[in-house]
Amino acid sequence: MKHIIKAPLITEKNTYHNAAGVYVFEVEMKSTKMDIKTAVEKNFKVKVDSVRTSLCRGRSKNTKFGATKVAHWKKAYVKLQSGEKIALFEGV
């Protein structure tokens, strides 16, 4: 279950979602919504209300060392039940 969630996505835009109880994670490409729900519930000890996923396309990136490619990745918007919070995002 720990390999499904790769990293939390903490950006300025995502902090606005946190106020509404929605947290954003980078997840494994092959994971399903049910896999993500159980992984978040087990890892953070919270109750999940809903999960939305989004596929982010890779792109080409030019650096001074030449052209590189950013791989495709998947992110999940996890909405928690009312009153639930994840301490990782709250800065505790």
N, C-alpha and C positions, 0 to 999 in steps of 0.2 A: 504493500500500500504506500510506502514512503517514496517509491520510485515514480508514482503517478504525478505527484506535485513536485515540479522542479524548483520553482522559486516564487516568492511573492513579488508582485509588481507594485512598487511604491513610487508613484509619480504624483505630480501636482493635480492632474486630472482625476486620478484614482482616489485621491483623498476626499474629493467631493462625494464620491460614491460611498465612502466609508461612513459618512454621516447618515446615510440612508440604510446602513446595514448591509451594503454590498461590498465584497472584497474580491480582488482580482489576483489570479495566480497564473503563472506559466505552467502548462501541464504537458504530459506526454501526448504525442500526436495520435496514438491509437486508443487513448482512453475514452470511455463513454461518460455520459452524464451521471449514471449511477455509480461508476467507479470513482469519479471525482467527489460525489456526495459522500460516499462511505469513507474515502480517504480524509476528507476535511473533518468529518465527524469524529473519526478515530484519532487523528493527529492533534486536533485543537480542542476536543471535548465540548463541542457545540452542536446545536441542532440546525440543520440546513433546511431552508424553505424551498428554494429553487436554484437551478444551475442553468446558465446560458453559456454557450461556447462560441468562439470565433476563431476562424483560421486566418492567420496572418501570413501573407505571401512573402517569400524571400525576394531579395533584390540584389542588384550588382552595386558594388561600392568601390569607388576609386580612392586609392591611397597613394602615398609617395613611393610605395614598394610595388605598385601595380594594381590590377583589378582583382578584387576578391568577391565572393558571393556569400550573402547572409542566407542561411537555410530557412525553409518554411518552419513555422512554429504555431502552437495553438495556445489560446488563453481562455480562461474560464472566469465568468462573473458569478460568484457564489453569494446568494442572498440568504442571510440568516433569519431565523425567527425573531420576533420582537423581544428585546431585552438581552439578546446574545451579543457578545463582542469577542474579538480575537485580540489578545494582548500584544501580539507581535506588531500589529498595525497601529495600536494606540500609543506606542512609545513607552510602555511600562516595563 
